[in-house]
Amino acid sequence: MYIARQPIFDTEMNVYGYELLYRDDRGSTSFGSADSDRSTATVLGGLFETGIDQIVGDKKAFVNFDQNFLNSESIRLIEPVTLIIEVLEDTVFDDAVISRISELRSLGYKIALDDFEYSEDTCHAENHADMIKFDLILTPLDEIKNQVSRALSQKKILVAEKIEDQDTYLKARKMGFQLFQGYFFSRPKIVAGLKSKKSGKAIYQHLLSELHSEEPSFHRLASIIEKDVDMAYRVVKIGGNNKARDNSIRSILTRIGLIELERWVSVLMILDLSADKPQELIRLSLLRSRFGELIAQHSNLKSRRHEVSLMCLFSVLDAMLDMPMNEAVENLSVSEDIKDVLIRGEGPFAPVHDIIRFYETGEGTPVCISSEKLDIDQGELFRWYIQSIEWSDRMMKIISSNS
């Protein structure tokens, strides 16, 4: 089973829920190509067996339902407190469908009309919906002002989907939309002719340069860290041992080890750079990092799994720094293979990058092709993806408790 988990934000850029896009045709290039009944049955069964909390946590799960599957009792596998029923745009809202929607609402389920366009048919359904989703590519904001005003007057929750940039998000929010969907949050907001003011701390560059030197020295690493009070405090807090005789910076670094130290420094850099960014961006980088590592660990890239993990972690640097990726990684002390895939989507790490993109957006190179290049069992990908979600959630809790 393949599920793409796309975040839906509230006006404060906190995650309200995730739309779960799914299919079971492994050769397809996008989601939504499989028979809708079969697809919905697949995702509901998967959510129930895997555990909905492992996929969406305490957030809402938005799942597509066509006219036929609305009548399935499988819907009740997922509790109303979690499931948002998205009624697809090609549904014919006859008396039977309206009756079923009313029944589901009486059970506590919320109903969202997907890709809404006003007509006599949808007007009838509008009265029975809790949420209305507008596809801002199919129906740009300037063309739906009257529909938005009408829906707001009826106290509907409005969801703007397929938002491509921050400007559209801000415009939609001003117009009255309450929820927002799209990967606009993970794209840089670039002002022409200006460089980002957020250059990051020089200590990270010094540490990464030393870690990537031919013979990294714990003595030199300790010397760099000792010059930064905040970094030294973090090292002692995380790596100190009450039973150890020597808790000097150098001894702590020796106990941590070079590989784990680089991972830790990289995560700290991401956290510092994301101070004014949505928390979901940090979660996304951590999820990608773990998912990429698990893929590489079981592939012909096993010996380079640490590099793959680092590549995935840094895949959000352009959004963190609000600059094009080529500028974001220009002076970063990482391998050329990492830079190749982040800037051009090319090189030996590209199949991992493609699989992760597919799981997030449902678009791009088919999983079967990327899996074959990596020599992995594509049937294991969903399990690794769930493990990565759980891991990133644990890391976010740790980060929150230490902030």
N, C-alpha and C positions, 0 to 999 in steps of 0.2 A: 504494500500500500504506500502511496505517496501523498503526503499532505504538505501544502504550503501554508505557513502560518503568517498572516499579514496583520500587523498591529493596527488598532483603531484607537485614536487619541481623543481625549476631551479637550476643552478650551485651555487647560493648563499644561497641555502636552504630557499628561499622565495617561498610561495605557488603560483604556476602558474595557477592551476585549480584543479578540483575534478572530478574523475571518479565516475559516479553514477551507482551503481549496484542495480538491482531491481528484484522483483518478487511479485506475488500475491497469491502464494500457501503457506498458513500459516503453513502447516505441514512440509515443506521441511527443510532439514538441511543445505542447502546452496543456494546461489543465482545462477541464470542461469539455474535452473531446469525447469522453466516454459516455455511454448511455447514462442518463441522469438518475434513473431509479437504481441502477446497479452501483453507481458512484456514491449516492447518498447512503445506501445500505452498507457499503464498504466503510465509509467514514464513521457512521453511527456505531457499527460493530466494533471498529477499531478504537473509537473513543471509549466505549463501554469496557472492552477487554483490557486496554492499556491503562485506563483510568484517566478521566477527563482532567483531573487536577494535575496530572503529569504533563499535559499538553498546554493548558491555558492557566493553570494555577487557580487563583481566586478570581480570575477575570471571566468575562462573558465569551461564549463560543458562538460565533455567527456561522450558520450552516445553511447552504442553499437547498431548497425543496421545490420540486416541480409539482405540477397539478396532480399527478398520480400519487406521488409519495407523501403528499399531505395527509392522505387517508391511512397511512401505515401506522400501526401501533408501535413500531420501532422507535418512534419519536420519544415515547415515554421511557426509553432506556436512559435518557439524559434528563436530569432534574430541571424544572422550569427556572430555578434560580440561576442556572448556568447557560442554558440554551436560548439563543435568539433565532427564531425561524425566519429565514429569508425566503420570501415567495418570489420565484423567478418572474422575469418581465413578460414572458410569453404565456403566462397563466390566463385562462379565460375565467373571469370572476362571475360564474353563474351562481344560482341559488345554492347549489350543493357545496361549492367552494366557500362561499360566504358563511354558510352554516358550519362548515368544518373549522374555519378560522375562528368563528365565535366560540366554538366548543374548546379549541386549544387555548384561547385567551381565558376562558372560564377556569381552565386547569392551572393558569398562572403563567403560561408562555407569552413572551413578547413577540409580536409580528412586525417584521420589516418588509417593506415593498422594495424589491431590488431594481436598480436602473429605472427609476420611476419617470414616466412621461405622461402628462395629463391627457385623458381622453374620457369619453362617456363611460367606458368600461372601468378604467382605473379610478375614476371619480367615485364610483360606487364602492370600490374597495378601500379607498382612502379613509372612509369613515370607520373602518374596522381595523385599522393599522395603528401601531404604537410608534413606529419609526418609518421614515421615508429616506431612501438612499438615492442620491443623484450622481450619475456618472458625469464628472465634469469635463471629460473628453467628448462624450457624445452630446452632452447638453451643457455648454459653457455657461458660466454664471450670468453673463449679460442677457442670456436668452431665457432665463427661468426666474426672473425677479418676481413676476406675478404668482407663479406657482409656489415659490418660497414664502411669499407673504401670506398666501392662502393657507399653507400648511402650518405656519407659525400661529396664525389666528385660531387654528384648531388644536393648538397645544401639542403638535407632533414633534418628536425628536428628529432633527434633520442630520443626515450623515452625508458628508461630501467625500466621494471616493475617487480614486485615481488622480490625486493631487500630485502634480509633478514638481512644484517648487514652493518656496516659502511665501512668495508674493500671492499666489493663488490661495494658500492656506489663510493668510491674513485677510484677504478679501472675503473669503467664505465665512470666516469667523465674524467679521464686521457685518455681513449680511444677515447673520442670525443662526448659522449652522452651529450645532453643539458637538458633533463628533466628526472626526477627520481620518481618512484612510489613504495610504499611499506611502511611498518611500521618500517623500520630500524631506523627512527629518534626517535622512542619512546622506543627503547631498549637500555639497558646500554652497553657502550663500556668498557669492563672489561679486564684489563691487568693481566695476571696470576701472582699471588704472590704479587700484589701491592694493597694497599688500596687507595681509592680515596682521593685526597688532599682536596676535597671540603667537609668539615665537616659541613658547615652551621654555623649560628650564635647561640651561646649558649642561647641568650635571648629568642629565640623561644621555646627551650626546657623548659626553666624556666617558661615561660608564659603558655605553654600548660600543664605543670605539675600542676601549680596552678589552672588552669581552670578545670582540671579533678580531683582535690582534693575533698574530701567529702563536705567541706564547703569553696568554693572559696571566697577570700576576695578582695574587691576592693582596700583596703588599701595596701595589699601585691602586687597586680597587679600594682598599681600606683608606688610603690617603685621600682619594677623591671624595669618598663618603664623609670622612671626618671633617671636611671643609664645609659641609652643609648640615646645620643643626637638625633641621627637620628630617632629612634623609637618615642621619645617624640615629635619631630617635626611633624612626620606623624600623630600622635594621634590628636594634636592640629589642624593641617590642615584639617583633615577629620571630626573630631568630634566637633570642636569648634563652638560656637554660639555667634555671635556678640551681640545678645539681652540678653544673659545670664549674670547674675551678677557674677557667679563663673565659670571660664573656667580653673580651675585647672585640672590636669591629672585625679585625682580621680573623680571629678564631671563629666568630659567628659565620663569616663568609665561607670559611673552609668547611664548616659543618653543612651549610646550605648547598654548596657545590655550584659549579659554574653554570650548568644548564638551568637549574632551578633559579639561580640568581638572575640570569638573563630574562627568564619568563617573568619573574617577579618585578624586575625593573621595568619591563615593557608594559606590564599591567598598570603599574604606578604612573607611568608616563601617560597612558590613555586616560586614567582617572583625573590627572591634573589638567590635561588638555580639555577635558569635557566638563569643566566646572559650570559652564552656562549652557550646556546641551541637555536634551532629554535623556533621562535615565535609560530609556529603551535603547539608545545608541550604545551605551556601555554594555548593556545586556547582549545586544546584537554582536558586538565585537568578541565578547567572551564565548557566546554560543558558537560563533563561527570558528573561533580558535580551537575549541574542544572538538567540534564536529570534524574539522579538518584534520586534527591530530588522529582521531579514531579512524578516519578513512585512510590516512597515510600509513598508520600502524599496521593495517591489514593489507596493504598494497605493495606494489613494487617500489614504492617510495619509503618503505619502512625505515631505512637508514637515515632518511631526511625528514622524519616526522616532526622533529623539533622546528626545523625551518618552515615547514608547511603550517604548523600552528602559529608561528610568528607572523607569517604572511597573512593569515586569516585575521589575526588580532589587529594588524596594521591596515586592514582593508577599509577602515573607516577614517583613516587619517585625513583624507581630503575634507570630510565633513567636520572633523574636529578642528582643523586649522582654517577652514573656509578658504581653501585654495585648491587649484587643480592638483591631481594626484602626482603628476610628474614633479611639481614644485615641492609638494609635501614630503616626498621621499628622496629628494635630490641629494641632501647631505646626510641621509640616514645611513648608519653603518650596518647594512644588511647585504646579502648576496645579490648578484645581478639577476638571478632567477626569480627572487622575490620581487624585484623592481619590474622585471619583464611582465609578470602576470598582473601586478597591480596597475601598471600604466597601460599596457597594451593587450592584456588578456592572453598572453602567449607564453610559451615555455613549458618545461616539464610539470610545473604545478598547475597549469591551466585546467586539466580535467577535474581536479579537486575544487577549484574555483567555480567551474561550471555546475558541478553537482550542488554546491551550496546555493548558488544563484537559483537553480531550478527549485530547490526546496523552499526558498523564500518567496519567489515570484511566480513559479509555475511556468516560466518561459526559458527559452534557450536550448542548448544542446540536450538531446534526449539522454536520460540517465544511462540507458543501456550502452550508448557509445562511449561515454566517459568512463563507465565501470570497466568496459573491455580494455580501454587504454591503461587502466590502473591495475588490471588483473584482480578485481575484487568481486565478491558475491554481492550483487546488487540487492538481493533479498535481505541483506543485513542492514542496509542503509537506514531504514526506518527505525530499527532498534537503536542504532548509534545516534540518530537524530534525537530520539527521546532521552537517551542518556545525556546528551549535550544540553538539552533544555533543563534537565534536572540539575546538572552540574552548574550551569550558568545561574540558575535560581539560587543555588546554595552560595555561590560566590557573591551574588548581589546582596544576600542577607548578611554575609560577613562584612562586606564593604559598608553597608548601612550601619551596622553595629559599631564599626570603628570610626565612622565619620563624625 
